[in-house]
Amino acid sequence: MFSLELFKQLPVRIVIVAVLIILTVYLIRKSIKLFFDKTSFLDENREETLMHFAYQVTKLMGLLFFFIYVLSHFFNLTRLVTGSVVVAGALALISSILSGIILWG
């Protein structure tokens, strides 16, 4: 038989995570396609555009999660992720303030 020690090796864990991410992206894409096939509140061009956009976003998020997972084994990403969240929050706050000034100004 095989032992569970095989699943503790880094290359095997990376491959397992990659397969799980690919499966998740596939299922999300199928559910998006099923949603647009079952509904008809948008015209065909807009549905195609939204499906293409959703496919690209799911692909990008899958790649991002995979790269973060792989890099987390080699680097301490805690400070990087925390800093990026703070920067994203600050950018959202600045964007909201500027939108408010433009709309009300």
N, C-alpha and C positions, 0 to 999 in steps of 0.2 A: 504494500500500500504506500501511501505517502504520509509524511508527517506535516504538522502544522508549522514547522520551522521554515518551510518553503515560503509561506505567506508573510513571514517576518523580514524577508530580504527586500531591499529597497527597489530593485528593478521589477520584481513581481508586483509589489504594491503600486508602483507607478503605472504598470500595464493595467492592473485591475481598476484603478481610478480612471484611467483613460477610457476603458471600455464602459464603465458606469456613466461617465460624462457623455460619451457618444450615444449611449442608449437613452439617457435623459433628454438630450437635444433632439433625438429622433422622435421620442414620444411627445415632446412639446410641439414640434413641427406638425406631427400628425394631428394633434388635437386642435391646433390653429387651423389647419386645412379643413378638418371636419367641421369646425365652427363656421367657417366661411361658406362651406358647401351647404350647411343646413339653414343658414340665415340668408336673407336677401334684402336687408335694409340699406345696402350701398350698391352703387352701380358696379359693373364688372371691372372697370379700370381702377377704381378706388380699392376694391377688394384685392386685386392683383398687387397694387402698390403696397397696401398694408401687409399682405402676406410676404412679399419680398422683404419689406422692412423688418418684419418679425423674424424671418429666417436669418437675416443678417445679424440681428441683435442676439438671437440665440446662439449663432455660431461664434460671435465675438465673446459672449459671456462664457461659453464653454471653454474657449481657448484661454480666456483670462483666468478662470478657475483652475484650469490645468497648470498654467504657468505659475500661478501663485502656490499651488500644491507642490510642484517640483522645486521651486525656489525656496520654499519653507524648510526643506530638508537640508539646504546648504547655507542659508542665511537666516538671521533673526529678523523677521518681517514685522514684528510688533510695532516698532517705532515708525516704520514706513507706512503701514496701514493706518495707524493712528494719525499720523501727520497728514495723510491724504484725505482722511475724513474731516479733519479740522479745516483744511484748505477748501474742500468741497462745500462745507457748511458756510465758510466765509464768503465764497463766491456766490452761493445762493442768496445769502443775506444782502450782499452788494447788489446783485441783480434785482432783488425785490425792492430795495431802496430806490434804485435808478428807475425801475418801472413805475413806482409810485410817484416819483418826481415828474417823470415824463407825462403820466396820465393826469396828474392833478396840477401840474405846473403850467 
